[in-house]
């Protein structure tokens, strides 16, 4: 199977869905002529024209509000918010309008809006461009939240998101765009939203992670294997809906759990997963649940400092060893 970059997988998914369904269009800052700040929408303007690849002013409220209006009259917009930090500027449209319209119309209206955005620490992007805010969006009933970790998952989940009739916040980690992985060619596959994936089978301990932390967890698991510790890595892929069945099955097998996420610890979605495990599988736990997370601090500007406040494979290894 060929290997392509994560951003190429995103671009392929957009191109295929726009070719398949003329109702699909892109809207956002710099998505057209510039090809997106991470080049995930490059060349789509040339292929589909300015009526379907719409460059906007710098107004997140206008981007999401326009996408919502378009969805309500039958289109299927993919709205790009350049950084997840900037969703705060459109939170009324996201949390109070997109998320609630289907409910408040008694199911008469659907809101097939995909909000593509980028999260996580990059290289010196500082406090306002580096946050991991997935828990904000997962807290809102009516929103689905997707965080793919591999090119294969990114393409399959984005295609599934575009075909879904619900509003979806689709978060891509900025450090994953140049990572490569196998993606089938000429295969119109989708990955069901709400289905976790066991990225690595193991018997001794379960690591639960999402987005880039899956990659770091796999690196840690490979190192731990050299010391005879067999780690299972569960990639939840979507926080809402959450595949609790797969998580509990792994917990019951290993009896020990480490939850890893880049977001700061307080209010992070890892606490929700931990609570669900305790509520549903407490008798299977052989040790307390361990969280390896970002620190409760704004992300520093200096690249070395920004990476010092989020988890890395060495910290994940230490977390596992505390339970073994």
BALOBA-1460 file (C-alpha; in Angstrom, 3 decimals):
// residues 324
<rec num="1" residu="x" x="0.000" y="0.000" z="0.000"/>
<rec num="2" residu="x" x="1.287" y="3.493" z="-0.802"/>
<rec num="3" residu="x" x="2.261" y="5.894" z="1.976"/>
<rec num="4" residu="x" x="1.154" y="9.526" z="1.926"/>
<rec num="5" residu="x" x="1.349" y="12.465" z="4.300"/>
<rec num="6" residu="x" x="-1.404" y="13.276" z="6.766"/>
<rec num="7" residu="x" x="-2.164" y="16.568" z="5.010"/>
<rec num="8" residu="x" x="-2.358" y="14.757" z="1.670"/>
<rec num="9" residu="x" x="-4.896" y="12.372" z="3.189"/>
<rec num="10" residu="x" x="-6.988" y="15.360" z="4.309"/>
<rec num="11" residu="x" x="-6.741" y="16.899" z="0.844"/>
<rec num="12" residu="x" x="-7.725" y="13.631" z="-0.838"/>
<rec num="13" residu="x" x="-10.754" y="13.269" z="1.402"/>
<rec num="14" residu="x" x="-11.902" y="16.795" z="0.558"/>
<rec num="15" residu="x" x="-11.317" y="16.329" z="-3.163"/>
<rec num="16" residu="x" x="-13.147" y="12.996" z="-3.277"/>
<rec num="17" residu="x" x="-16.145" y="14.255" z="-1.317"/>
<rec num="18" residu="x" x="-16.391" y="17.445" z="-3.385"/>
<rec num="19" residu="x" x="-16.280" y="15.352" z="-6.557"/>
<rec num="20" residu="x" x="-18.868" y="12.919" z="-5.213"/>
<rec num="21" residu="x" x="-21.343" y="15.494" z="-3.916"/>
<rec num="22" residu="x" x="-21.719" y="18.950" z="-5.465"/>
<rec num="23" residu="x" x="-23.306" y="20.210" z="-2.232"/>
<rec num="24" residu="x" x="-19.940" y="19.973" z="-0.439"/>
<rec num="25" residu="x" x="-17.935" y="23.186" z="-0.366"/>
<rec num="26" residu="x" x="-15.053" y="24.688" z="1.622"/>
<rec num="27" residu="x" x="-15.101" y="28.004" z="3.434"/>
<rec num="28" residu="x" x="-12.466" y="29.657" z="5.570"/>
<rec num="29" residu="x" x="-9.532" y="31.982" z="5.844"/>
<rec num="30" residu="x" x="-6.856" y="31.307" z="3.188"/>
<rec num="31" residu="x" x="-8.369" y="27.965" z="2.100"/>
<rec num="32" residu="x" x="-8.400" y="28.995" z="-1.574"/>
<rec num="33" residu="x" x="-5.550" y="30.919" z="-3.159"/>
<rec num="34" residu="x" x="-3.110" y="30.170" z="-0.344"/>
<rec num="35" residu="x" x="-4.150" y="26.509" z="-0.056"/>
<rec num="36" residu="x" x="-4.601" y="26.632" z="3.698"/>
<rec num="37" residu="x" x="-2.006" y="27.602" z="6.284"/>
<rec num="38" residu="x" x="-0.882" y="23.946" z="6.411"/>
<rec num="39" residu="x" x="-1.451" y="23.367" z="2.685"/>
<rec num="40" residu="x" x="-4.225" y="20.838" z="3.260"/>
<rec num="41" residu="x" x="-6.495" y="22.556" z="0.709"/>
<rec num="42" residu="x" x="-3.828" y="23.273" z="-1.909"/>
<rec num="43" residu="x" x="-5.023" y="23.141" z="-5.570"/>
<rec num="44" residu="x" x="-8.685" y="22.668" z="-4.645"/>
<rec num="45" residu="x" x="-9.529" y="26.191" z="-5.798"/>
<rec num="46" residu="x" x="-8.169" y="25.411" z="-9.263"/>
<rec num="47" residu="x" x="-10.215" y="22.214" z="-9.413"/>
<rec num="48" residu="x" x="-13.550" y="23.426" z="-8.072"/>
<rec num="49" residu="x" x="-13.606" y="27.206" z="-8.453"/>
<rec num="50" residu="x" x="-14.257" y="30.111" z="-6.124"/>
<rec num="51" residu="x" x="-17.915" y="29.225" z="-5.607"/>
<rec num="52" residu="x" x="-16.940" y="26.001" z="-3.832"/>
<rec num="53" residu="x" x="-13.618" y="27.013" z="-2.262"/>
<rec num="54" residu="x" x="-14.485" y="30.270" z="-0.543"/>
<rec num="55" residu="x" x="-11.844" y="32.545" z="0.952"/>
<rec num="56" residu="x" x="-13.225" y="34.661" z="3.779"/>
<rec num="57" residu="x" x="-12.267" y="37.697" z="5.833"/>
<rec num="58" residu="x" x="-10.669" y="37.089" z="9.229"/>
<rec num="59" residu="x" x="-13.935" y="36.473" z="11.066"/>
<rec num="60" residu="x" x="-14.544" y="33.125" z="12.708"/>
<rec num="61" residu="x" x="-18.106" y="34.153" z="13.523"/>
<rec num="62" residu="x" x="-18.779" y="34.819" z="9.846"/>
<rec num="63" residu="x" x="-17.150" y="31.544" z="8.747"/>
<rec num="64" residu="x" x="-19.173" y="29.316" z="11.074"/>
<rec num="65" residu="x" x="-22.339" y="31.400" z="10.762"/>
<rec num="66" residu="x" x="-22.201" y="31.218" z="6.969"/>
<rec num="67" residu="x" x="-21.583" y="27.468" z="7.131"/>
<rec num="68" residu="x" x="-24.564" y="27.018" z="9.430"/>
<rec num="69" residu="x" x="-26.845" y="28.981" z="7.114"/>
<rec num="70" residu="x" x="-25.650" y="27.024" z="4.094"/>
<rec num="71" residu="x" x="-26.238" y="23.716" z="5.878"/>
<rec num="72" residu="x" x="-29.776" y="24.695" z="6.796"/>
<rec num="73" residu="x" x="-30.655" y="25.235" z="3.133"/>
<rec num="74" residu="x" x="-29.257" y="21.898" z="1.973"/>
<rec num="75" residu="x" x="-25.521" y="22.326" z="1.423"/>
<rec num="76" residu="x" x="-22.733" y="20.440" z="3.208"/>
<rec num="77" residu="x" x="-20.065" y="22.966" z="4.202"/>
<rec num="78" residu="x" x="-16.584" y="22.220" z="5.496"/>
<rec num="79" residu="x" x="-15.562" y="25.301" z="7.460"/>
<rec num="80" residu="x" x="-11.908" y="25.757" z="8.385"/>
<rec num="81" residu="x" x="-10.971" y="27.631" z="11.552"/>
<rec num="82" residu="x" x="-7.237" y="28.120" z="11.282"/>
<rec num="83" residu="x" x="-6.441" y="27.200" z="14.907"/>
<rec num="84" residu="x" x="-8.678" y="25.563" z="17.498"/>
<rec num="85" residu="x" x="-7.850" y="28.506" z="19.780"/>
<rec num="86" residu="x" x="-9.890" y="30.689" z="17.417"/>
<rec num="87" residu="x" x="-13.065" y="28.627" z="17.851"/>
<rec num="88" residu="x" x="-13.527" y="30.762" z="20.966"/>
<rec num="89" residu="x" x="-14.422" y="33.620" z="18.610"/>
<rec num="90" residu="x" x="-17.263" y="31.556" z="17.132"/>
<rec num="91" residu="x" x="-18.402" y="29.699" z="20.230"/>
<rec num="92" residu="x" x="-21.919" y="31.137" z="20.087"/>
<rec num="93" residu="x" x="-22.338" y="29.853" z="16.534"/>
<rec num="94" residu="x" x="-20.778" y="26.487" z="17.406"/>
<rec num="95" residu="x" x="-22.215" y="25.763" z="20.844"/>
<rec num="96" residu="x" x="-25.544" y="27.609" z="20.775"/>
<rec num="97" residu="x" x="-26.518" y="27.423" z="17.117"/>
<rec num="98" residu="x" x="-24.905" y="24.491" z="15.266"/>
<rec num="99" residu="x" x="-25.078" y="22.128" z="18.230"/>
<rec num="100" residu="x" x="-28.694" y="22.879" z="19.173"/>
<rec num="101" residu="x" x="-30.559" y="23.584" z="15.940"/>
<rec num="102" residu="x" x="-31.573" y="19.958" z="15.280"/>
<rec num="103" residu="x" x="-32.877" y="19.602" z="18.847"/>
<rec num="104" residu="x" x="-34.680" y="22.936" z="18.946"/>
<rec num="105" residu="x" x="-36.512" y="22.245" z="15.680"/>
<rec num="106" residu="x" x="-37.758" y="18.904" z="16.944"/>
<rec num="107" residu="x" x="-35.547" y="17.085" z="14.466"/>
<rec num="108" residu="x" x="-36.901" y="18.949" z="11.444"/>
<rec num="109" residu="x" x="-33.572" y="20.586" z="10.572"/>
<rec num="110" residu="x" x="-30.198" y="18.933" z="10.110"/>
<rec num="111" residu="x" x="-26.847" y="20.709" z="10.453"/>
<rec num="112" residu="x" x="-24.245" y="18.844" z="8.346"/>
<rec num="113" residu="x" x="-21.370" y="21.204" z="9.159"/>
<rec num="114" residu="x" x="-17.775" y="20.019" z="9.539"/>
<rec num="115" residu="x" x="-15.553" y="22.484" z="11.384"/>
<rec num="116" residu="x" x="-11.975" y="21.576" z="10.455"/>
<rec num="117" residu="x" x="-9.418" y="23.061" z="12.787"/>
<rec num="118" residu="x" x="-5.866" y="22.520" z="14.023"/>
<rec num="119" residu="x" x="-4.741" y="22.003" z="17.608"/>
<rec num="120" residu="x" x="-1.742" y="21.212" z="19.747"/>
<rec num="121" residu="x" x="1.776" y="22.487" z="20.242"/>
<rec num="122" residu="x" x="3.829" y="23.206" z="17.140"/>
<rec num="123" residu="x" x="7.086" y="25.142" z="16.865"/>
<rec num="124" residu="x" x="6.953" y="28.411" z="18.759"/>
<rec num="125" residu="x" x="3.261" y="29.096" z="18.116"/>
<rec num="126" residu="x" x="2.817" y="30.531" z="21.620"/>
<rec num="127" residu="x" x="-0.114" y="30.648" z="24.001"/>
<rec num="128" residu="x" x="-2.871" y="31.674" z="21.585"/>
<rec num="129" residu="x" x="-2.114" y="29.216" z="18.773"/>
<rec num="130" residu="x" x="-1.080" y="26.016" z="20.580"/>
<rec num="131" residu="x" x="-3.901" y="24.865" z="22.820"/>
<rec num="132" residu="x" x="-5.686" y="21.523" z="22.939"/>
<rec num="133" residu="x" x="-9.325" y="22.476" z="23.480"/>
<rec num="134" residu="x" x="-11.131" y="19.290" z="22.502"/>
<rec num="135" residu="x" x="-12.737" y="18.997" z="25.949"/>
<rec num="136" residu="x" x="-14.493" y="22.345" z="25.395"/>
<rec num="137" residu="x" x="-16.293" y="20.983" z="22.380"/>
<rec num="138" residu="x" x="-16.894" y="17.512" z="23.788"/>
<rec num="139" residu="x" x="-18.775" y="19.170" z="26.659"/>
<rec num="140" residu="x" x="-21.471" y="20.485" z="24.291"/>
<rec num="141" residu="x" x="-24.418" y="18.141" z="23.630"/>
<rec num="142" residu="x" x="-25.109" y="17.983" z="19.912"/>
<rec num="143" residu="x" x="-21.495" y="18.201" z="18.739"/>
<rec num="144" residu="x" x="-19.338" y="15.310" z="17.594"/>
<rec num="145" residu="x" x="-15.589" y="15.619" z="18.183"/>
<rec num="146" residu="x" x="-13.050" y="13.783" z="16.008"/>
<rec num="147" residu="x" x="-9.240" y="13.681" z="16.447"/>
<rec num="148" residu="x" x="-7.483" y="11.333" z="13.990"/>
<rec num="149" residu="x" x="-3.866" y="10.312" z="14.614"/>
<rec num="150" residu="x" x="-2.833" y="8.744" z="11.279"/>
<rec num="151" residu="x" x="-3.254" y="9.551" z="7.582"/>
<rec num="152" residu="x" x="-5.487" y="6.485" z="7.165"/>
<rec num="153" residu="x" x="-7.766" y="7.588" z="9.980"/>
<rec num="154" residu="x" x="-7.705" y="11.231" z="8.894"/>
<rec num="155" residu="x" x="-9.000" y="10.428" z="5.432"/>
<rec num="156" residu="x" x="-11.606" y="7.872" z="6.476"/>
<rec num="157" residu="x" x="-12.934" y="9.936" z="9.356"/>
<rec num="158" residu="x" x="-13.090" y="13.176" z="7.370"/>
<rec num="159" residu="x" x="-15.075" y="11.495" z="4.610"/>
<rec num="160" residu="x" x="-17.429" y="10.042" z="7.212"/>
<rec num="161" residu="x" x="-17.752" y="13.442" z="8.889"/>
<rec num="162" residu="x" x="-18.709" y="15.184" z="5.644"/>
<rec num="163" residu="x" x="-21.429" y="12.589" z="5.042"/>
<rec num="164" residu="x" x="-22.773" y="12.889" z="8.603"/>
<rec num="165" residu="x" x="-25.886" y="14.984" z="9.229"/>
<rec num="166" residu="x" x="-24.595" y="16.379" z="12.532"/>
<rec num="167" residu="x" x="-22.180" y="19.229" z="13.337"/>
<rec num="168" residu="x" x="-18.659" y="17.891" z="13.828"/>
<rec num="169" residu="x" x="-15.529" y="19.525" z="15.208"/>
<rec num="170" residu="x" x="-12.661" y="17.818" z="13.364"/>
<rec num="171" residu="x" x="-9.314" y="18.573" z="15.035"/>
<rec num="172" residu="x" x="-6.039" y="17.908" z="13.223"/>
<rec num="173" residu="x" x="-2.760" y="18.184" z="15.143"/>
<rec num="174" residu="x" x="-0.391" y="20.576" z="13.394"/>
<rec num="175" residu="x" x="2.645" y="18.322" z="14.000"/>
<rec num="176" residu="x" x="0.947" y="15.398" z="12.233"/>
<rec num="177" residu="x" x="0.585" y="17.055" z="8.818"/>
<rec num="178" residu="x" x="3.948" y="15.834" z="7.524"/>
<rec num="179" residu="x" x="3.796" y="12.373" z="9.110"/>
<rec num="180" residu="x" x="3.314" y="9.533" z="6.646"/>
<rec num="181" residu="x" x="1.298" y="6.343" z="6.723"/>
<rec num="182" residu="x" x="-0.408" y="3.778" z="4.507"/>
<rec num="183" residu="x" x="-3.596" y="4.893" z="2.749"/>
<rec num="184" residu="x" x="-5.270" y="2.773" z="0.053"/>
<rec num="185" residu="x" x="-5.514" y="4.308" z="-3.402"/>
<rec num="186" residu="x" x="-8.792" y="4.512" z="-5.346"/>
<rec num="187" residu="x" x="-10.680" y="3.150" z="-2.340"/>
<rec num="188" residu="x" x="-13.757" y="5.059" z="-1.199"/>
<rec num="189" residu="x" x="-13.466" y="3.919" z="2.413"/>
<rec num="190" residu="x" x="-14.895" y="5.592" z="5.471"/>
<rec num="191" residu="x" x="-14.236" y="4.965" z="9.159"/>
<rec num="192" residu="x" x="-17.346" y="4.922" z="11.364"/>
<rec num="193" residu="x" x="-17.486" y="7.841" z="13.767"/>
<rec num="194" residu="x" x="-17.483" y="6.593" z="17.351"/>
<rec num="195" residu="x" x="-15.295" y="3.531" z="16.853"/>
<rec num="196" residu="x" x="-11.943" y="3.338" z="18.655"/>
<rec num="197" residu="x" x="-8.953" y="1.473" z="17.250"/>
<rec num="198" residu="x" x="-6.451" y="-0.758" z="19.010"/>
<rec num="199" residu="x" x="-3.212" y="0.568" z="17.567"/>
<rec num="200" residu="x" x="-1.129" y="-1.968" z="19.512"/>
<rec num="201" residu="x" x="-2.170" y="-5.168" z="21.258"/>
<rec num="202" residu="x" x="-0.796" y="-5.807" z="24.750"/>
<rec num="203" residu="x" x="-1.438" y="-7.700" z="27.961"/>
<rec num="204" residu="x" x="0.136" y="-5.776" z="30.844"/>
<rec num="205" residu="x" x="-1.289" y="-2.253" z="30.732"/>
<rec num="206" residu="x" x="-3.615" y="-0.075" z="28.620"/>
<rec num="207" residu="x" x="-2.701" y="3.360" z="27.312"/>
<rec num="208" residu="x" x="-5.672" y="5.411" z="26.122"/>
<rec num="209" residu="x" x="-4.821" y="8.388" z="23.895"/>
<rec num="210" residu="x" x="-5.851" y="10.429" z="20.871"/>
<rec num="211" residu="x" x="-4.316" y="12.627" z="18.184"/>
<rec num="212" residu="x" x="-0.514" y="13.035" z="18.349"/>
<rec num="213" residu="x" x="-0.341" y="11.440" z="21.787"/>
<rec num="214" residu="x" x="-1.153" y="8.119" z="20.102"/>
<rec num="215" residu="x" x="2.109" y="8.393" z="18.164"/>
<rec num="216" residu="x" x="4.061" y="9.235" z="21.331"/>
<rec num="217" residu="x" x="2.347" y="6.415" z="23.205"/>
<rec num="218" residu="x" x="3.309" y="3.904" z="20.525"/>
<rec num="219" residu="x" x="6.918" y="5.086" z="20.734"/>
<rec num="220" residu="x" x="6.817" y="4.640" z="24.501"/>
<rec num="221" residu="x" x="5.239" y="1.195" z="24.135"/>
<rec num="222" residu="x" x="8.014" y="0.067" z="21.811"/>
<rec num="223" residu="x" x="10.639" y="1.136" z="24.349"/>
<rec num="224" residu="x" x="8.786" y="-0.539" z="27.214"/>
<rec num="225" residu="x" x="8.658" y="-3.776" z="25.229"/>
<rec num="226" residu="x" x="12.452" y="-3.937" z="25.483"/>
<rec num="227" residu="x" x="12.008" y="-4.144" z="29.257"/>
<rec num="228" residu="x" x="9.378" y="-6.853" z="29.038"/>
<rec num="229" residu="x" x="6.339" y="-4.599" z="29.535"/>
<rec num="230" residu="x" x="3.571" y="-5.391" z="27.043"/>
<rec num="231" residu="x" x="1.485" y="-2.248" z="26.399"/>
<rec num="232" residu="x" x="-1.869" y="-2.031" z="24.638"/>
<rec num="233" residu="x" x="-2.530" y="1.332" z="22.957"/>
<rec num="234" residu="x" x="-6.145" y="2.375" z="22.406"/>
<rec num="235" residu="x" x="-6.702" y="5.265" z="20.002"/>
<rec num="236" residu="x" x="-10.172" y="6.573" z="20.813"/>
<rec num="237" residu="x" x="-10.235" y="8.552" z="17.517"/>
<rec num="238" residu="x" x="-13.478" y="10.300" z="18.525"/>
<rec num="239" residu="x" x="-14.292" y="11.784" z="21.920"/>
<rec num="240" residu="x" x="-17.964" y="12.275" z="21.051"/>
<rec num="241" residu="x" x="-19.301" y="9.710" z="20.549"/>
<rec num="242" residu="x" x="-16.867" y="7.729" z="22.709"/>
<rec num="243" residu="x" x="-16.337" y="4.015" z="22.103"/>
<rec num="244" residu="x" x="-16.597" y="2.986" z="25.743"/>
<rec num="245" residu="x" x="-17.039" y="-0.678" z="24.828"/>
<rec num="246" residu="x" x="-13.563" y="-0.970" z="23.306"/>
<rec num="247" residu="x" x="-12.015" y="0.955" z="26.209"/>
<rec num="248" residu="x" x="-13.629" y="-1.264" z="28.843"/>
<rec num="249" residu="x" x="-12.681" y="-4.438" z="27.003"/>
<rec num="250" residu="x" x="-9.028" y="-3.397" z="27.074"/>
<rec num="251" residu="x" x="-9.203" y="-2.338" z="30.734"/>
<rec num="252" residu="x" x="-10.707" y="-5.662" z="31.737"/>
<rec num="253" residu="x" x="-7.890" y="-7.459" z="29.917"/>
<rec num="254" residu="x" x="-4.962" y="-5.548" z="31.410"/>
<rec num="255" residu="x" x="-6.277" y="-4.204" z="34.730"/>
<rec num="256" residu="x" x="-4.080" y="-1.093" z="34.542"/>
<rec num="257" residu="x" x="-4.744" y="2.187" z="32.720"/>
<rec num="258" residu="x" x="-2.727" y="5.237" z="31.711"/>
<rec num="259" residu="x" x="-4.624" y="8.036" z="29.949"/>
<rec num="260" residu="x" x="-2.474" y="10.368" z="27.862"/>
<rec num="261" residu="x" x="-3.513" y="13.713" z="26.399"/>
<rec num="262" residu="x" x="-1.758" y="16.929" z="25.434"/>
<rec num="263" residu="x" x="-4.407" y="19.191" z="26.931"/>
<rec num="264" residu="x" x="-3.849" y="20.460" z="30.443"/>
<rec num="265" residu="x" x="-4.915" y="18.102" z="33.218"/>
<rec num="266" residu="x" x="-7.650" y="20.142" z="34.884"/>
<rec num="267" residu="x" x="-10.873" y="19.688" z="32.941"/>
<rec num="268" residu="x" x="-9.181" y="17.499" z="30.342"/>
<rec num="269" residu="x" x="-11.232" y="14.748" z="28.711"/>
<rec num="270" residu="x" x="-9.010" y="12.157" z="30.387"/>
<rec num="271" residu="x" x="-10.868" y="12.820" z="33.625"/>
<rec num="272" residu="x" x="-14.159" y="11.915" z="31.914"/>
<rec num="273" residu="x" x="-12.713" y="8.668" z="30.589"/>
<rec num="274" residu="x" x="-11.297" y="7.835" z="34.016"/>
<rec num="275" residu="x" x="-14.702" y="8.400" z="35.621"/>
<rec num="276" residu="x" x="-16.406" y="6.163" z="33.055"/>
<rec num="277" residu="x" x="-13.881" y="3.393" z="33.684"/>
<rec num="278" residu="x" x="-14.422" y="3.616" z="37.447"/>
<rec num="279" residu="x" x="-18.195" y="3.582" z="37.005"/>
<rec num="280" residu="x" x="-18.197" y="0.596" z="34.668"/>
<rec num="281" residu="x" x="-15.083" y="-1.491" z="35.385"/>
<rec num="282" residu="x" x="-13.865" y="-0.628" z="38.882"/>
<rec num="283" residu="x" x="-13.594" y="-4.270" z="39.959"/>
<rec num="284" residu="x" x="-11.210" y="-4.994" z="37.089"/>
<rec num="285" residu="x" x="-8.668" y="-2.335" z="38.091"/>
<rec num="286" residu="x" x="-5.487" y="-3.533" z="39.784"/>
<rec num="287" residu="x" x="-4.095" y="-0.029" z="40.336"/>
<rec num="288" residu="x" x="-5.267" y="3.590" z="40.324"/>
<rec num="289" residu="x" x="-5.828" y="5.181" z="36.929"/>
<rec num="290" residu="x" x="-2.845" y="7.327" z="35.910"/>
<rec num="291" residu="x" x="-3.114" y="10.486" z="33.802"/>
<rec num="292" residu="x" x="-0.131" y="11.794" z="31.832"/>
<rec num="293" residu="x" x="-1.147" y="15.211" z="30.558"/>
<rec num="294" residu="x" x="-0.079" y="18.740" z="29.758"/>
<rec num="295" residu="x" x="0.608" y="21.117" z="32.616"/>
<rec num="296" residu="x" x="-1.962" y="23.638" z="33.806"/>
<rec num="297" residu="x" x="-0.166" y="26.539" z="32.180"/>
<rec num="298" residu="x" x="-0.410" y="28.612" z="29.006"/>
<rec num="299" residu="x" x="1.862" y="27.289" z="26.257"/>
<rec num="300" residu="x" x="5.180" y="29.197" z="26.236"/>
<rec num="301" residu="x" x="6.512" y="30.834" z="23.081"/>
<rec num="302" residu="x" x="10.006" y="29.280" z="23.206"/>
<rec num="303" residu="x" x="9.892" y="25.975" z="21.353"/>
<rec num="304" residu="x" x="11.862" y="24.079" z="23.988"/>
<rec num="305" residu="x" x="9.609" y="25.351" z="26.760"/>
<rec num="306" residu="x" x="6.417" y="24.664" z="24.809"/>
<rec num="307" residu="x" x="7.392" y="21.023" z="24.431"/>
<rec num="308" residu="x" x="8.427" y="20.846" z="28.085"/>
<rec num="309" residu="x" x="4.866" y="21.480" z="29.296"/>
<rec num="310" residu="x" x="3.235" y="18.649" z="27.319"/>
<rec num="311" residu="x" x="3.773" y="14.879" z="27.555"/>
<rec num="312" residu="x" x="6.529" y="13.101" z="25.677"/>
<rec num="313" residu="x" x="7.406" y="9.398" z="25.322"/>
<rec num="314" residu="x" x="9.744" y="9.502" z="28.340"/>
<rec num="315" residu="x" x="6.990" y="10.864" z="30.584"/>
<rec num="316" residu="x" x="4.589" y="8.229" z="29.273"/>
<rec num="317" residu="x" x="7.174" y="5.535" z="30.084"/>
<rec num="318" residu="x" x="7.500" y="6.879" z="33.626"/>
<rec num="319" residu="x" x="3.744" y="6.904" z="34.021"/>
<rec num="320" residu="x" x="3.477" y="3.279" z="32.931"/>
<rec num="321" residu="x" x="6.278" y="2.201" z="35.258"/>
<rec num="322" residu="x" x="4.546" y="3.819" z="38.232"/>
<rec num="323" residu="x" x="1.712" y="1.315" z="37.781"/>
<rec num="324" residu="x" x="3.727" y="-1.787" z="36.838"/>
